[in-house]
């Protein structure tokens, strides 16, 4: 009988996994979005992410279309996107003339690098008047965390050089399926949305799991409990569901709704 050491030499070790035991990580992919001016934006996506950042979600496309139809929602305004993945709505907002856009996702190096790749690869994004920087930056942010480091990206609000303590516009596109994070998302809105009646958080989503739609919508109860005004402003159906073979009511899986969260006027 051969010794254990001899067996290891022949078989690669008793506890060594076969070479094909783990499936390979999917390679990065690209998606495209065509603006109403006919120009296309190429978006790079990570090959796989436990945070689901490897999809270009329907909510991102629909809110981007909405901004194109209503450019004054973002033009000359400061914008902050949470859980952005490829960052499409942020890139569109920057193209439409936002004063400054801060596009964020979980502070994973691959995600941040991918967002920067999409920014730098977009020919419609140009440096500002002094030629030094664009009106959009990518950064990491954990929902519910202190947003003050993100305020540092904003231009000074007055002659004293003081940075604004909040953004005019927030974007949350297809995040509500993370039910356990609803309180943290609302906290991010509460701490980063400029306290002004004209400030808006755009929450656009599709219930990809129709049987859990009530849990998706529970997000807005959390926002109302914090004193926010919640108003539905959009409902659109896509031609087909994002995940065509998924179970559940197909009409719900094709429907994207948009909601605005804002501070009360008083």
Helices and strands as residue ranges (DSSP letters): H 4-11, E 29-34, E 40-45, H 58-69, G 71-73, E 78-82, H 88-95, E 100-105, H 109-120, E 136-140, H 148-151, E 169-173, G 179-181, H 182-192, E 200-206, G 210-212, H 213-225, E 229-237, H 250-254, E 255-262
